[in-house]
């Protein structure tokens, strides 16, 4: 996903107010403390304290802009499954090796034959082909690519 508030997967011990604040910030990362306070029924200072605590605990990991990739010239999206060429070679460093490729927007560890699933964005089919060659060389893995035809929604 391009530019959204990221929420830690395991966030135990969030009370209802914290959950409300996180949900509101996920919907609008630029929501003011005053607007959050009104929705939560708390003072601005109480909300500010809660938001800071959520940031400190790592529940809220950051804020960013949600950008339309087509405006950036990245009209082509694809999911790329990486399958190790040699199953005896460890692959735990693959995400770190791929982190430097700007076209790789996300890297997920997954179940099944593929060890990793990547979200890749490119400006053209030629550029995607070049990126896939880079991915194969860097990861020392085979790829299986599914090009996205249409995106109905992203969160």
GIBEL-V414809 format. One record per residue. N is the residue number from 1. RES is the residue in one small letter. OMEGA is omega in radians with two decimals (999 if undefined). NEAR is the number of other C-alpha atoms within 8 Angstrom. D_LAST is the distance of its C-alpha to the last C-alpha in whole Angstrom. Layout:
n->(N,N)
res->(RES,RES)
omega->(OMEGA,OMEGA)
near->(NEAR,NEAR)
d_last->(D_LAST,D_LAST)
//
This chain:
n->(1,2,3,4,5,6,7,8,9,10,11,12,13,14,15,16,17,18,19,20,21,22,23,24,25,26,27,28,29,30,31,32,33,34,35,36,37,38,39,40,41,42,43,44,45,46,47,48,49,50,51,52,53,54,55,56,57,58,59,60,61,62,63,64,65,66,67,68,69,70,71,72,73,74,75,76,77,78,79,80,81,82,83,84,85,86,87,88,89,90,91,92,93,94,95,96,97,98,99,100,101,102,103,104,105,106,107,108,109,110,111,112,113,114,115,116,117,118,119,120,121,122,123,124,125,126,127,128,129,130,131,132,133,134,135,136,137,138,139,140,141,142,143,144,145,146,147,148,149,150,151,152,153,154,155)
res->(x,x,x,x,x,x,x,x,x,x,x,x,x,x,x,x,x,x,x,x,x,x,x,x,x,x,x,x,x,x,x,x,x,x,x,x,x,x,x,x,x,x,x,x,x,x,x,x,x,x,x,x,x,x,x,x,x,x,x,x,x,x,x,x,x,x,x,x,x,x,x,x,x,x,x,x,x,x,x,x,x,x,x,x,x,x,x,x,x,x,x,x,x,x,x,x,x,x,x,x,x,x,x,x,x,x,x,x,x,x,x,x,x,x,x,x,x,x,x,x,x,x,x,x,x,x,x,x,x,x,x,x,x,x,x,x,x,x,x,x,x,x,x,x,x,x,x,x,x,x,x,x,x,x,x)
omega->(3.09,2.95,3.01,3.02,-3.12,-3.11,3.10,-3.07,-3.11,-3.12,-3.14,3.04,2.98,3.07,-3.07,-3.12,3.10,3.11,3.10,-3.13,3.13,3.13,3.13,3.13,3.05,3.13,-3.13,-3.12,3.12,3.13,3.14,3.07,3.13,3.13,3.10,-3.14,3.13,-3.13,-3.09,-3.11,-3.14,3.05,3.12,-3.12,3.10,3.11,3.12,3.12,3.14,-3.13,3.10,3.12,3.09,3.09,-3.13,3.14,3.14,3.07,3.01,-3.07,3.12,3.12,3.11,3.14,3.02,-2.98,3.07,-3.08,-3.14,3.10,3.11,-3.14,-3.12,-3.04,-3.06,3.07,3.13,2.98,-3.07,3.08,3.12,3.10,-3.12,3.08,3.11,-3.07,3.14,3.14,3.13,-3.09,-3.05,3.11,-3.12,3.13,3.12,3.14,-3.11,-3.06,-3.10,3.12,-3.10,-3.11,3.13,-3.08,-3.12,3.10,-3.10,2.96,-3.04,3.06,3.10,-3.09,3.12,3.09,-3.09,3.04,-3.10,2.92,-3.07,3.07,-3.14,-3.11,-3.09,3.09,3.10,3.14,3.10,3.12,3.11,3.13,3.12,3.08,3.10,-3.13,3.14,-3.12,-3.09,-3.05,-3.03,-3.12,3.01,3.14,2.97,-2.98,3.01,3.14,3.13,3.12,-3.12,3.08,3.13,3.04,3.02,3.07,999)
near->(7,9,9,12,12,9,7,9,4,4,7,4,4,8,6,6,8,11,9,9,11,9,8,11,11,10,6,7,11,5,9,6,9,8,8,13,13,9,7,10,6,9,9,10,6,9,13,9,8,9,10,8,8,11,11,8,7,8,10,13,10,7,9,8,7,7,7,7,10,8,8,6,8,12,11,13,11,11,12,12,12,13,11,12,7,5,6,4,6,6,6,5,7,9,8,7,9,11,8,6,6,6,8,12,11,8,10,7,7,8,6,5,5,11,12,11,13,13,12,12,14,14,10,9,8,6,9,12,8,8,10,9,8,8,11,11,8,9,9,9,11,9,10,7,8,7,8,9,4,4,6,4,4,5,4)
d_last->(7,9,9,7,9,10,11,14,15,18,18,21,23,21,23,21,21,20,17,17,17,14,12,13,13,9,9,12,13,16,17,21,22,24,22,20,24,24,22,23,26,27,29,27,29,28,24,25,26,24,21,23,24,20,20,23,22,19,17,15,16,15,14,13,12,9,12,12,14,17,18,19,20,18,18,18,15,17,16,19,21,24,27,30,33,35,34,36,35,32,29,27,27,25,22,24,26,23,21,24,22,20,19,18,14,14,16,16,19,20,22,25,27,24,24,21,18,17,14,16,16,20,22,24,25,28,26,23,27,28,25,25,29,28,25,28,31,29,28,31,29,29,26,24,22,20,19,16,18,15,11,11,7,4,0)
//
